[in-house]
Amino acid sequence: MTTGCKDDQPAGPDGGTDGGCTSSLPAPTLIQPFNPTPYALLPIRGSATGARNVTARGGAGNTGLFPVESDGTFCLEVRLIEDALNNLEIIPLDQKGCPGESAKLAMTHRTQAGDGGVGSVRNVSKDGPVSASVQPTQGALSAINDGNSQTASMLSFTDVDGGDTCDSFAWIKLDLGKVYTVSRVELRWAASHAKCWSLLVSSVAAPADPDPQSGDWTLVKDEQNGDSTAQNIAITPERARWVALLLYEDAKSDGNTTETFGVAELSVFGQDPNATPGPSPDTCN
């Protein structure tokens, strides 16, 4: 049997659920959401007669307070533990923040896409054909997009000017196999990174060799003072069948006529522009 929330029993920091007071509020009535759900942020709707707010426990973490409307209805959003069964507890809170009887809900999150995944943003370059203007001095070209940053390909070329100007370059080209809408590129360096480098994309069926001056290619990133950190490059979405990395100057800055680069991983993320998208995520807004 519950007792009323007294004025000398203040609510806890989460709205009353651990402040010692209780309320005679009945358990909320829930509109059962689709189960399993593909969405990690799950809206839960229902009614909580007499409650001022509702909150939830379980999933990936307790929620904050969500208001109950004048007609008793509410919608709260719970972050789920992905690809797992989530046992949730929906708790009504009265005007003083005291919790009433809770409603229990078991929800399973399952990663899926309405189109089998082809419409989702994913690594579209992994294990695809790789070519380069120079042969690697160490490691295979296939190491560049094998999905493993512990493997690498070392490439060198002779820079005839012998200085640190970013003019001559070697290129690496990835064939995505078809045209995708590309929105992100991840670049990981190995032992020797580039000071100057650029990214180009092309949707032409058989483009000329990568060159920023070529009409077959679009420049999407130009770096003049690069470092060895992992590069996560968001780009304005571009239609692309090919992605090229141009390597100009390494970081030695010693006037050496040989430029050397270690590329551990070049990953291109995009989605099929012709795929049927899955359903849009549901929210309380």
N, C-alpha and C positions, 0 to 999 in steps of 0.2 A: 504494500500500500504506500502510495506516495504522499509526501507532505508538502505544504505550500512553501514557497520561497520567502523567507523572512527578510526584513530590511537589514538585519544585522548579519546576514549571510550573503555577502557580495558574490557576484558571478566571478568565475575564473577568467584568466587572460584570453581564453579562446571563446568567450561568450557565455560561460556558465557551465560548461560540461565537466569541469573539474574543480568547481568552486564550493562544492558541498551542498548546494541547494537543489531541490527537485521540484517538479511541477506535475499537475494532474493532466497535462495535455495528452490526448490520445496519440497513438502512432500515426504518422502521415500515411495517406493513401497514395500509392505510387501508380503512375502509368507505366506499365512494363515496357522498357526499351527493347529494341531488337537485340537478341542474344544468340550467338556471339556477335561482337561488334568489331569493325575494322578500325575504329577511331579511338585513339588513346585519350582524348579529351571528350568525356561522355556527358551529355546533358541528361539530367534526370528531372522529370516533371511529375507533379502530383498536387495534392491539397493537404494542408495542415490547419485544421480548424482551430481557431483561437491563438495560433502562434504568431509571433512577430517576425521571427527569422527561422531559417533552417541551416544546418551545417551537416557535414558528412565526415565519417571516419573510415579509414581503410584505403585500398588502392595504393597509389604512389605517395600519398601523404594526406593529412587532414586538410579539409577545405576551410576557407574563411566563412563569414556569414553571408547568406543570401536572403533577401527580403521576401516576405510573404505578402502577396497583394491583398487588397481589401476584400476580394471575393474568396480568399483562402487559398488561392493557387500559388505555386512557386515553380521556379526552374533553377536548378543549381548545376554546376559543372564540376565533375570529378576527374582528376588525372589518374588513369589506370596504369598498373604495371603491365607492360606490353607482353603479349604472348603468354598470358597466365590467367588463372582464375583469381578474381578479385572479390573478396567478401566485404561488402559495404554496409555501413550503418547510417541511416538518415535520421537526424535528430531534430525535433522541433524545439524552439526556445520561446519562452513567454516574454512578456513585456520587461521583466527584470533579468532576462538572460538565463533563466533556470530551465534545464532540459526536461522534456517530457519523455514519454515512451518512444523508443526508436523503432524504425522499420528496417528490416534486413533485406538485402538484395545481393545475390551472387551473379556477377557478370564476368564473362570470359572475353578477353581481348585476343584477337587472332589477326595477324598481319595478312592482308589480302588486298587485291585491287580488282575492281569491277571488270577490267579488260585483261585479266591474267598478268598484269604487271607491265605490259608493253607501253602503256600510256603514262607510267610513273617516271619521275626523274631518276635516272640510274646511270651507272658507269657504262657508257656505250662504246668505249674504246678498248676494253679489256681483251687482251689476246688477239686483237685484230692485226692486220698487216702493218708493218713498220718499214719505212725506208729512210735513207739519209744520204746526204751529199758526200759523206766520207765514211769509210769503214771503221768500225770500233777498234781501238787498240787493246781493249780488254772488255770481256763480257759480250754477250750477244745483244743485238738490237731488240730482240724479243723481251729482254729484261726491262725495257722501258715502260711497257704497259702490261706486265704480267700480274699486276695487283699485289706485288710483293716488294716493299721498299727496301728489303734486305739484299736484293739483287740490283745490279747496276750495269750500265754500259758507259765506258770511257771513250770519248771522241776527241780527236785533235785535228787541227788544220794549221797551215802556215799562213801567218798574217804578214804580208809582204811589207807593210808600212813600218813594222817594228815598234810602233808606239801604242798609246792607250786610247786611240780614237775608235769610236764604235761605228766602223764602216764595213769592213769585210765580215762575212759570216759563213757559218756552216748551218745546214738545216736538218731537222728531223721531221718526218711527215707521217701522220697516222691516218689510215683509211678506216672510216667508221662503217663502211659497207653499204650505207644508204644515207639519205639526208635525214638528219635529226635537227630538232630545235635545241641548240646548245646554250646552256646558261651558266656553266661553272667549269673551271679547270683546276686541277690540283697538280702541283709541281713539287717534286722532292729531289734534292740534290744529293750526290754522293760525296766523294773526297774533294772535288774541285768544282766550285759553283761559278756561275757567270755574273760578271758585273753588269754587262749590257745584254739584254735578251728581249725578244718580242714574240708575241703569239699572233698567228694569222689563221683565218678560216676561209674555206671556199665551198660553195655548193655546186661548182662546175663539175660536170661528169669527168672530164679529163683535163685538169688545170695545168698550166705551165708550172715549172719548178717554183717553189715558194719564193716570193720576192715582194716586199712592201710596195714596190713601184708597179707591180703587175695588176692589170684590171681583173684578173681571175681571183685575186685574194683581197680580203678585208682585214685590216689591222685592228685587233681588239685589245691588245695590251703592249705597251712599250716601256721597258724598264731601263733606266740609265745608271742606276746606282744600287744594284741588287746585292743581297746578302745571302747567307747560307740557310736561312730559316725556311721552314715549310711554307709554300705559297698556296693559298686558297683564294682563287681569283674568280669573283663573281663578274660576269659580263652581261651586257645587254643582250637578251636572247637573239641568237643569229641562226639562220638555217645553214647547216654545214654538213658536207660529206667528208671533208678533209680538215685536219687541224695540223698546223705546222709550228714548231718551235725554232726560232732563229737564234743562234748562239754567236755573239760578236766578240766580246772580250772576257777573258777569265779575270779572277780577282787578284792575280799576282802583281799587276801594275809594275812590272820590272823591265819593261822594254823588250822582253823575250819575243822572238818572232813566231813561236809556237803557242797557240791558244789551246788549252786543255780543259775539258768539261766532263764531269761525272753526273749522269742523269740516272737517278734511281727509279723514278716513277713519273709518268705523265698520264694523268687520268682525265677523261673528258666526260662530263655529266650532261645528259640531255634527255629528251623524250621524243617519241614518235609523233610528228605533227598530224598524222592521219589516223591515229588510234582513237577509239571511242573512250572518252574519259570515264572514270568511275564516278560514283555518286559524290556530291559535295558533302563535306563534313557538316554535321548538324551542330548548332550552338544555341545558347539561350537568347542571343541577340537577334 
